[in-house]
Amino acid sequence: MNRILTLYLFLLLCGTASAQQIVKWDDLQTITDNARRTVYYEKGSKQPLQGEYRIIRGLDEERVKLSDGIINGDYLRYRDGVLRESGIYAKGKRNGIFTEYYQDGVTPRKETPMQQGKIDGTVKTYFRNGKIEIEKEYRQSVESGRERRFDNKTGKQIFESHYIDGKKDGEEWEIFEDGRAIR
C-alpha cells in the first residue's frame, strides 16, 4: 500500500512539474491593455500565453498562471531557488496579502494588502527576528491613517504619526531608549 501511495505521489508531482512551461524573460513580450493589466506573449506570437509558467529572469523565477496572457491566481517569486514573494492575482491585478520574505524564504519581511492592484490596508514590515517593525495604513495606494514603529528588542511602540491623503497631519511622537518622549 505504501509503495502505491508513494508511486501515486511521485506521478502527481511529475505531472504538476511537467504541466508548467519554462520560458525566459527575454523570450517574452508584454503589452499593457486598456485596463492597465500586463498581457504576456511569446516574442513573435499574436496569441497570449495560457497555462502555468515558470518565467526565468536572471536569478529570479516567477511561477504564474496565465489566462489570455494575464496573471490570474497564485503568484510566487523565487531568487536562487528561495521563495522571496507570494500573493494572488485576480484578472491581472494584485489582490489580497502579498508577502515578501527574508533570504531564508520563510521569515516574512513585509506584508502588503492589495485590492485591485492598489495598496489598501495596513502594510506591515518585520524585523529579521519576526517582530513587527512598522505598521502603516494606506487607501488606494496613498498613505492615509496611522504609521507606527516598534522597538526591535521589546516590541513596544516607539513612534507614531498620522497621514491624510499622503501628507503628514497632526502630531507625531517618538520615545527614545532612555525613556524620553518628544512630540
N, C-alpha and C positions, 0 to 999 in steps of 0.2 A: 504494500500500500504506500509506504514512504517513497519507494522508487517511482511509482506512478505519479505521486504528487510532485516530487522533485522534477521529473521529466515535464510534467504539465507546466510548472512554473518556469522552467527553462525555455520551453517553446513559447510561452506567453511573453516572456521578456525579449526573446529573439524577434518575435513578431512585432512587438512595440518598437524595438530599436530599428528594425528594418522599415517600419512604416514612416519613420522620419527621413526626410530628404535633406542631404547636406549640401549647402550652397555657400560659396564665398561671397563676401560683400561686394567685391569688385565685379562679380558676375551679375549683379542686380542693378536695376534702375528703379527709382521711386518717383512718383509724382504726388502732388497734393491735390486732392479732389475739392469740389465746391464746398464740402462740409469740413474742410481743413483736416482731413484724415490722410495719412500716408498710405499709398497703394503700391504694393510690391510687384515687380515684373522681372523676369529674366531679361537681360540685355538682348535686344533684337526681337523680342516677342511682344505681340499685342494682347496676349492673354494674361490676365492677372494670375498670380500664384494661388494654388489651392492646396490645402492639407497641412500636415505638420512638417515644420522645417527646423533645421539647426543652421543658423546663419553665423558663419565664421568671419570675424573682423579682427585681424591681428591676434592679440591674446584673448579677446573676448569671444564668447559664443552665446548667442541668443536662441532660446528654444521657444518657438511660437506656433500658433495655429492660425492659418490664413484662410479667409473666406472671401472670395472675389478680390484677393490681394490685400485685404485689410485684416490686421491682427484682431482676433476675436477669441478670447479665452485666456487660459493660463499663460503667463509670461515669466520666463526665467532667464537671468543673465549670469553667466559664469566668467571668471577670469582665471586662466591657467587651471581650469577644471574645478575651481572652488566657487560655490554659489555666492554671488555678490548682490543680487537684487531679485525680488519676486513680487508678483502682483497679478492683476487680472485686467484685461481689456474687454470692453463691450463696444462692438462696432467701431473699432479703431481709436477709441478714447480710453484713457486710463480711468478705471472705476474701482473703488474700494481702497483698501490699505496697500500701499507699495512700501515694501521693506527693503532697506539697504543693509548689508551685513559687513562686519569687520572681516579681515583676511582669513579668519578661521572658518568662515562660511556658516556659522551657527549663531554667533552673538549679534543681535540687531544693533545697527549703528544709527538708523533713522527710520521712522515710520511716518509716511505721508498719506493722509486721507485724500482720495481723489474722487471727483464727481464730474462726469462728462469732460474729462481732460483738464479740469481745473482743481487746484488745491482747495479743499473745502473741509474745515475742521481743525483739530489741534495736531500740529506737527510735533513729533517727539524725537529728540536727539538723545542718544545714550552714551555714557562713558564706556570704556572697554570692560569695566567690571560689571556692567549690566544696569547700573543705577542711572536714573534719569538725569540728564544734563540740562536740557532746555525743553520747555513746552511753549509753543507759540500758535495763536489762533489765526486762521485765515478764512476769508469768504471770497469765493470766486477768484482765487489766487492773489488776493490783496490782504495785507496784514490788517486784521480787524479783531480787536479784543485784547486779551491779556498775553503778555510774554512773561514767563517765569524761568529763573535759572536756579540751579541747585548745587550744593556742595558735593564734590566727588566722594569725600570720606563719610560725612554724616548723613547725606541725603536731605539736609534741611534747605529750605528755600533761602537764597541769599540775594535775590534781585527780583524786582517786578516793575513792569511798565505797561502802558496801555496804548493801543492804536485804534484810530478811526480812519477808514479809507486810506490806509497805507502811511499815515502820519502819526507820530507820537502825540498823545493827548493826555493832559493831566500830569499828576505827579509820578515820579519814579523813585524807587528807593533801593538801597544796597546795604547789605550787612557785611562787614569785614571780619576777618579771622579773630581779631581782638574783641569783637562784640559791638564795635561802634557801628551805628547806623546813620546813613545820610539820606535826605530826601531832596 
